[in-house]
Amino acid sequence: MSEKRKSTDGSSGPKKKTRQYLESYLDFGFMEGQDGYRPECVICGEKLADDSMRPNKLRRHQETKHHKTIGESREYFERKKQLALSRRSTDIRSAFERAGSDLQRATEASFDCSLLIAKAKKPHSIGEQLIKPACLKIVERLCGPQVVAKLKAVPLSDNTVKSRIDQMAADCQNQLHEKLRNVNFAIQLDETTKVSDESVLIVYVQFIDGEDLKQDILMSTNLLTTTGQDIFVAVDSYLSSNNLPYENLVACCTDRAAAMMGKNKGFNSRLKEKAPGCVIFPCMLHRQALEFLQDHNRPLCEQLTDAFWIKTAYLADTFTVYNETNKPDAGGLNPVLSSAKTPWTLLCANWITDLKKCRTGKYSIFHCC
């Protein structure tokens, strides 16, 4: 009884039958795996379970995933097998090296595609929504599913594209700063106001790189106020934070605005305190524009008197009030004409008063009469 129980307890049950690979399985697109037990598809490289070493399961894989290969000749699958074997790694070291090189190439392709998206000024989501699916379709048609698997490893999500563009922009900026620390350079300032009444300061830089004269955008920032002090603080903080020495600044070009050319609080006077050797000169384009009018359109130039600029300023103020009044009306907010204290109502009241004076023969309200 004890021997019977011992024999019963010691038995490990029936052993699982291990199926062997047959050469006829290549007709379904499968070759023997590296472990000798799991079949490997020569088309997509997928490795099935060891119990899938059966003709019906191999045929099912072919019909569901590679139905276009049904009926192909033996030579077709032989070529696919040789191609798959040539790509198979022989040891673990080469496998890791190959995986690392594939990942590196995928990252480089992601940078290349992100650069194209930035140059075309397209939204970052176009990489994942359009470019990558289109490339997958093209590669699948021309090169087959194995190349498609590599292409899928290229990251092109919107966050990834934004990160790639930021990294490339930062690298370009670092390269520019590195060059400016070792050569003399000149800057040109341009302060402008956008449609939304937001002041923007752009600083251009010129320097000699080898034998070529290079020009690039050094900085761009928004300003709350456009005084000479504010402009100088913005430029000085940028140069100091990026370790750009004032000793290399040899020239500065600005317009003739008071904020730039002021003797006491202008930008140029403050810049002279930091860089005494810097040559400061006004922009020649403004002067050339006036000389062009004097030479080619003398009658028009004679009309640019103080009275002309006063009338122009009056019209500019009028249209400014009109534009500010039109903003809520165009945006679908509260009706403008419903309020008795809006600028639109005041402007209409002035127009009505001027019209009544014109009807009575009083034209003195117009400066041109």
C-alpha positions as CSV (number, residue, x, y, z in Angstrom):
1,M,0.0,0.0,0.0
2,S,2.8,2.4,0.9
3,E,4.7,1.5,-2.3
4,K,1.6,2.2,-4.4
5,R,1.0,5.5,-2.6
6,K,4.7,6.3,-3.2
7,S,4.5,5.6,-6.8
8,T,1.3,7.6,-7.1
9,D,2.8,10.6,-5.3
10,G,6.0,10.5,-7.2
11,S,4.4,10.5,-10.6
12,S,4.5,13.9,-12.2
13,G,1.7,13.2,-14.6
14,P,1.8,12.8,-18.3
15,K,4.5,14.9,-20.0
16,K,3.5,17.6,-22.5
17,K,4.1,16.5,-26.0
18,T,6.7,18.7,-27.8
19,R,6.0,19.0,-31.6
20,Q,8.9,19.2,-33.9
21,Y,9.3,21.6,-36.8
22,L,8.7,20.3,-40.3
23,E,10.0,21.8,-43.5
24,S,6.5,21.7,-44.9
25,Y,5.5,24.5,-42.5
26,L,7.5,26.9,-44.7
27,D,4.6,26.7,-47.1
28,F,2.6,28.6,-44.5
29,G,5.3,31.2,-44.1
30,F,7.0,29.8,-40.9
31,M,10.5,28.8,-40.1
32,E,12.0,27.2,-37.1
33,G,12.6,29.6,-34.2
34,Q,15.9,30.1,-32.5
35,D,14.8,28.0,-29.5
36,G,13.8,25.1,-31.7
37,Y,10.2,25.0,-30.3
38,R,8.4,28.1,-31.3
39,P,7.6,28.8,-35.0
40,E,8.6,32.2,-36.4
41,C,6.8,33.9,-39.2
42,V,9.2,34.9,-42.1
43,I,6.9,37.8,-43.1
44,C,6.3,39.7,-39.8
45,G,8.8,38.0,-37.5
46,E,6.1,37.1,-35.0
47,K,6.9,34.0,-32.8
48,L,3.9,31.9,-31.9
49,A,3.5,29.6,-28.9
50,D,5.1,26.2,-28.9
51,D,1.7,24.5,-29.1
52,S,1.0,26.4,-32.3
53,M,3.3,24.0,-34.2
54,R,0.3,22.7,-36.1
55,P,-0.7,23.2,-39.7
56,N,-4.1,24.5,-38.9
57,K,-2.9,27.2,-36.5
58,L,-0.1,28.2,-38.9
59,R,-2.6,28.5,-41.7
60,R,-4.9,30.6,-39.5
61,H,-2.1,33.1,-38.9
62,Q,-1.4,33.3,-42.6
63,E,-5.0,33.8,-43.6
64,T,-5.7,36.4,-40.9
65,K,-2.5,38.5,-41.2
66,H,-0.9,37.7,-44.5
67,H,-3.8,36.6,-46.8
68,K,-2.0,38.1,-49.8
69,T,0.8,35.4,-49.5
70,I,-1.7,32.5,-49.9
71,G,-0.8,30.5,-52.9
72,E,2.8,31.9,-53.2
73,S,5.5,29.5,-54.4
74,R,8.0,27.8,-52.2
75,E,10.8,30.0,-53.7
76,Y,9.0,33.1,-52.4
77,F,9.0,31.9,-48.8
78,E,12.6,30.7,-49.2
79,R,13.6,34.3,-50.1
80,K,11.7,35.6,-47.1
81,K,13.4,33.1,-44.9
82,Q,16.9,34.0,-46.0
83,L,16.1,37.7,-45.5
84,A,14.8,37.0,-42.0
85,L,17.9,34.9,-41.1
86,S,20.2,37.6,-42.3
87,R,18.6,40.1,-39.9
88,R,18.7,37.7,-37.0
89,S,21.3,38.5,-34.4
90,T,23.8,35.7,-33.6
91,D,24.6,36.8,-30.0
92,I,23.1,39.0,-27.2
93,R,25.8,41.7,-27.7
94,S,25.0,42.2,-31.3
95,A,21.3,42.2,-30.5
96,F,21.7,45.0,-28.0
97,E,24.0,46.9,-30.5
98,R,21.4,46.6,-33.2
99,A,18.5,47.6,-31.0
100,G,20.5,50.7,-29.9
101,S,21.4,51.7,-33.4
102,D,17.7,51.3,-34.5
103,L,16.6,53.5,-31.6
104,Q,19.2,56.1,-32.5
105,R,18.1,56.2,-36.1
106,A,14.5,56.5,-35.0
107,T,15.4,59.4,-32.8
108,E,17.3,61.1,-35.7
109,A,14.3,60.6,-38.0
110,S,12.1,62.2,-35.4
111,F,14.3,65.3,-35.3
112,D,14.4,65.5,-39.1
113,C,10.6,65.3,-39.3
114,S,10.1,67.9,-36.5
115,L,12.4,70.3,-38.4
116,L,10.3,69.9,-41.5
117,I,7.2,70.6,-39.5
118,A,8.7,73.7,-38.0
119,K,9.9,75.0,-41.4
120,A,6.5,74.5,-42.9
121,K,4.8,76.2,-39.9
122,K,2.4,73.4,-39.5
123,P,0.7,72.3,-36.2
124,H,2.7,69.8,-34.1
125,S,-0.1,67.3,-34.3
126,I,0.3,66.8,-38.0
127,G,3.2,64.4,-37.4
128,E,1.1,61.8,-35.6
129,Q,-2.2,62.5,-37.5
130,L,-0.9,62.6,-41.1
131,I,2.8,62.2,-41.7
132,K,3.4,59.0,-39.8
133,P,0.2,57.2,-41.1
134,A,1.0,58.2,-44.6
135,C,4.6,56.9,-44.3
136,L,3.4,53.6,-42.9
137,K,1.1,53.1,-45.8
138,I,3.8,53.9,-48.4
139,V,6.4,51.7,-46.7
140,E,4.0,48.8,-46.3
141,R,3.2,48.9,-50.0
142,L,6.8,49.2,-51.2
143,C,9.0,47.4,-48.5
144,G,6.7,45.1,-46.6
145,P,5.6,44.6,-43.0
146,Q,9.1,44.2,-41.5
147,V,10.1,47.7,-42.4
148,V,6.8,49.0,-41.2
149,A,7.7,47.7,-37.7
150,K,10.8,49.9,-37.7
151,L,8.9,52.9,-38.9
152,K,6.4,52.6,-36.1
153,A,9.3,53.2,-33.6
154,V,9.7,56.8,-34.8
155,P,8.1,59.0,-32.1
156,L,6.0,61.8,-33.7
157,S,3.4,62.8,-31.1
158,D,2.6,66.5,-30.7
159,N,4.5,66.7,-27.4
160,T,7.5,65.0,-28.9
161,V,7.6,67.3,-31.9
162,K,7.4,70.3,-29.6
163,S,10.2,69.0,-27.5
164,R,12.4,68.3,-30.6
165,I,11.8,71.8,-31.9
166,D,12.6,73.4,-28.5
167,Q,15.8,71.3,-28.3
168,M,16.9,72.4,-31.8
169,A,16.1,76.0,-31.0
170,A,18.1,75.9,-27.8
171,D,21.0,74.3,-29.6
172,C,21.0,77.0,-32.3
173,Q,20.9,79.7,-29.6
174,N,23.8,78.1,-27.7
175,Q,25.9,77.9,-30.8
176,L,25.2,81.6,-31.5
177,H,26.1,82.6,-28.0
178,E,29.3,80.6,-28.2
179,K,30.4,82.4,-31.3
180,L,29.5,85.9,-29.9
181,R,31.7,85.2,-26.9
182,N,34.8,84.9,-29.1
183,V,34.2,87.6,-31.8
184,N,33.2,91.3,-32.0
185,F,29.5,91.9,-32.9
186,A,27.1,94.7,-33.6
187,I,23.4,94.9,-32.6
188,Q,20.4,96.6,-34.2
189,L,17.3,97.4,-32.2
190,D,13.7,97.6,-33.5
191,E,10.8,98.3,-31.2
192,T,7.3,98.0,-32.6
193,T,3.7,97.8,-31.5
194,K,1.4,95.0,-32.7
195,V,-2.3,95.3,-33.5
196,S,-3.2,94.3,-29.9
197,D,-1.3,97.3,-28.5
198,E,1.6,95.0,-27.3
199,S,5.1,96.4,-27.6
200,V,7.7,94.0,-28.9
201,L,11.5,94.5,-28.9
202,I,13.6,92.6,-31.4
203,V,17.4,92.8,-31.4
204,Y,19.4,91.7,-34.4
205,V,23.1,90.8,-34.3
206,Q,25.8,90.9,-37.0
207,F,29.2,89.3,-36.7
208,I,32.0,87.8,-38.9
209,D,32.1,84.1,-38.9
210,G,35.3,83.0,-40.8
211,E,35.1,85.0,-44.0
212,D,31.3,85.5,-44.0
213,L,29.2,88.3,-42.5
214,K,26.4,86.6,-40.6
215,Q,23.1,88.2,-39.3
216,D,20.7,86.5,-36.9
217,I,18.0,87.4,-34.3
218,L,19.6,87.7,-30.9
219,M,16.5,88.2,-28.8
220,S,12.8,89.1,-28.8
221,T,10.8,90.1,-25.8
222,N,7.6,91.9,-24.9
223,L,7.7,95.3,-23.1
224,L,5.1,96.8,-20.9
225,T,6.4,100.3,-21.5
226,T,8.9,101.5,-24.1
227,T,11.1,103.9,-22.2
228,G,14.8,104.0,-22.7
229,Q,15.3,102.5,-19.3
230,D,13.0,99.6,-20.0
231,I,14.7,98.8,-23.3
232,F,18.1,98.9,-21.7
233,V,17.1,96.7,-18.8
234,A,15.7,94.1,-21.2
235,V,18.9,94.1,-23.4
236,D,21.3,94.2,-20.4
237,S,19.6,91.3,-18.6
238,Y,19.8,89.2,-21.7
239,L,23.5,89.9,-22.3
240,S,24.4,89.3,-18.7
241,S,22.4,86.1,-18.3
242,N,24.1,84.6,-21.3
243,N,27.6,85.8,-20.5
244,L,27.9,88.0,-23.6
245,P,30.7,90.5,-22.8
246,Y,30.2,94.2,-23.5
247,E,33.8,94.4,-24.7
248,N,32.8,92.5,-27.8
249,L,30.0,94.9,-28.6
250,V,31.5,97.3,-31.1
251,A,28.4,99.0,-32.7
252,C,24.7,99.7,-32.1
253,C,22.1,100.9,-34.6
254,T,18.8,102.4,-33.4
255,D,16.1,104.6,-34.8
256,R,15.8,108.3,-33.9
257,A,13.1,107.9,-31.3
258,A,13.5,109.8,-28.0
259,A,13.6,106.6,-26.0
260,M,16.7,105.6,-28.0
261,M,18.5,108.9,-28.7
262,G,17.8,110.7,-25.4
263,K,20.9,112.2,-23.8
264,N,19.9,111.5,-20.2
265,K,17.6,108.5,-20.1
266,G,17.8,107.2,-23.6
267,F,18.9,103.7,-24.4
268,N,22.1,104.8,-26.2
269,S,23.3,106.9,-23.2
270,R,22.8,104.0,-20.8
271,L,24.6,101.7,-23.3
272,K,27.6,104.0,-23.4
273,E,28.0,103.6,-19.7
274,K,28.4,99.8,-20.1
275,A,30.3,99.8,-23.4
276,P,32.3,103.1,-23.9
277,G,33.9,101.8,-27.0
278,C,30.6,101.0,-28.8
279,V,29.9,103.2,-31.8
280,I,26.3,104.3,-31.9
281,F,24.6,105.6,-35.1
282,P,21.0,106.0,-36.2
283,C,19.3,103.9,-38.8
284,M,20.0,105.2,-42.3
285,L,16.8,103.8,-43.8
286,H,14.6,106.5,-42.3
287,R,16.9,109.2,-43.7
288,Q,17.0,107.5,-47.1
289,A,13.2,107.4,-47.2
290,L,12.9,111.1,-46.6
291,E,15.6,111.8,-49.2
292,F,13.8,109.6,-51.7
293,L,10.6,111.7,-51.2
294,Q,12.5,114.9,-51.7
295,D,14.2,113.7,-54.9
296,H,11.3,111.8,-56.5
297,N,8.1,113.3,-55.1
298,R,8.7,116.8,-54.1
299,P,5.0,117.9,-54.0
300,L,4.2,115.1,-51.6
301,C,7.1,115.9,-49.4
302,E,6.0,119.5,-49.1
303,Q,2.6,118.4,-47.8
304,L,4.2,116.6,-44.8
305,T,3.9,119.7,-42.6
306,D,2.9,120.0,-38.9
307,A,-0.7,120.6,-39.8
308,F,-0.8,117.4,-41.9
309,W,0.5,115.3,-38.9
310,I,-2.0,117.0,-36.6
311,K,-4.9,116.0,-38.9
312,T,-3.5,112.5,-39.2
313,A,-3.3,112.1,-35.5
314,Y,-6.9,113.3,-35.1
315,L,-8.0,110.7,-37.7
316,A,-6.0,108.0,-35.9
317,D,-7.6,108.8,-32.6
318,T,-11.0,108.7,-34.2
319,F,-10.5,105.3,-35.8
320,T,-8.9,104.0,-32.5
321,V,-12.2,104.8,-30.7
322,Y,-14.1,103.2,-33.5
323,N,-12.0,100.0,-33.4
324,E,-12.2,99.7,-29.6
325,T,-16.0,100.1,-29.8
326,N,-16.3,97.5,-32.6
327,K,-14.4,94.8,-30.6
328,P,-17.3,93.7,-28.3
329,D,-19.8,94.1,-31.1
330,A,-17.8,91.8,-33.4
331,G,-17.2,89.3,-30.7
332,G,-20.9,88.7,-30.0
333,L,-20.8,90.3,-26.5
334,N,-23.2,92.9,-25.2
335,P,-24.7,95.2,-27.8
336,V,-22.6,98.4,-28.1
337,L,-25.5,100.7,-28.9
338,S,-27.5,99.6,-25.8
339,S,-25.2,101.6,-23.4
340,A,-25.5,105.4,-23.3
341,K,-21.9,105.9,-22.1
342,T,-20.0,103.9,-24.7
343,P,-17.4,105.6,-26.9
344,W,-19.6,104.8,-29.9
345,T,-22.4,106.9,-28.5
346,L,-20.1,109.8,-27.8
347,L,-18.6,109.6,-31.3
348,C,-22.0,109.5,-33.0
349,A,-23.1,112.5,-30.9
350,N,-20.0,114.5,-32.1
351,W,-20.8,113.5,-35.7
352,I,-24.4,114.7,-35.4
353,T,-23.3,118.0,-33.9
354,D,-20.8,118.5,-36.7
355,L,-23.4,117.7,-39.3
356,K,-25.8,120.3,-37.8
357,K,-23.1,122.9,-38.0
358,C,-22.5,122.1,-41.6
359,R,-26.1,122.5,-42.5
360,T,-26.1,126.0,-41.0
361,G,-23.0,127.0,-43.0
362,K,-20.5,126.7,-40.2
363,Y,-17.5,125.0,-41.7
364,S,-14.9,126.2,-39.3
365,I,-14.9,122.9,-37.5
366,F,-12.8,121.5,-40.4
367,H,-9.2,122.8,-40.3
368,C,-8.8,122.5,-44.0
369,C,-11.5,125.2,-44.7
